[in-house]
Amino acid sequence: MTVRDTCGSGFGLGRKFFIKIDRIEERVYIYRADGSREELDSFKTTLSGEDVLKGFKLRLADLDWV
């Protein structure tokens, strides 16, 4: 699966990165406009807004999945 398949054409609109959270499999996929991709296989992590949303932090373990 390519970034375009997952994110559509959002990178063409100026999007810097895209985070896909799979709450069933407890995996996180981070796609960046430069083509890099990161996969996290645990919710025991804290996501950051990188250089786009400076100071933003999301601790996945704190989310209340309904």
ZAMARGU-4260 file (C-alpha; in steps of 0.2 Angstrom, whole numbers, plus 5000, padded with zeros to 4 digits):
<rodrens>
0) 5000/5000/5000 | 5007/5017/4995 | 5005/5033/5005 | 4994/5040/4991 | 4982/5024/4993
5) 4981/5028/5012 | 4981/5047/5012 | 4973/5051/4995 | 4980/5067/4987 | 4982/5077/5004
10) 5001/5079/5002 | 4997/5089/4986 | 4987/5101/4997 | 5002/5105/5008 | 5000/5092/5021
15) 5017/5088/5030 | 5012/5072/5038 | 4998/5060/5041 | 4995/5049/5056 | 4984/5033/5054
20) 4979/5025/5070 | 4973/5007/5070 | 4964/5005/5087 | 4960/4986/5084 | 4978/4981/5079
25) 4985/4994/5091 | 4997/5000/5077 | 5001/5018/5071 | 5007/5023/5054 | 5015/5039/5051
30) 5017/5045/5033 | 5027/5060/5029 | 5027/5071/5013 | 5045/5067/5010 | 5040/5049/5007
35) 5046/5042/5023 | 5035/5030/5034 | 5036/5025/5052 | 5026/5011/5060 | 5023/5009/5078
40) 5017/4993/5085 | 5012/4998/5103 | 5000/5011/5110 | 5014/5014/5124 | 5020/5029/5115
45) 5017/5047/5114 | 5015/5055/5096 | 5021/5072/5093 | 5016/5086/5081 | 5034/5086/5074
50) 5039/5102/5066 | 5021/5105/5060 | 5012/5107/5077 | 5026/5111/5089 | 5022/5106/5107
55) 5008/5095/5102 | 5009/5078/5111 | 4996/5064/5111 | 4999/5049/5123 | 4990/5035/5114
60) 4988/5025/5131 | 4977/5039/5137 | 4964/5038/5124 | 4947/5031/5129 | 4942/5020/5114
65) 4923/5018/5113
</rodrens>
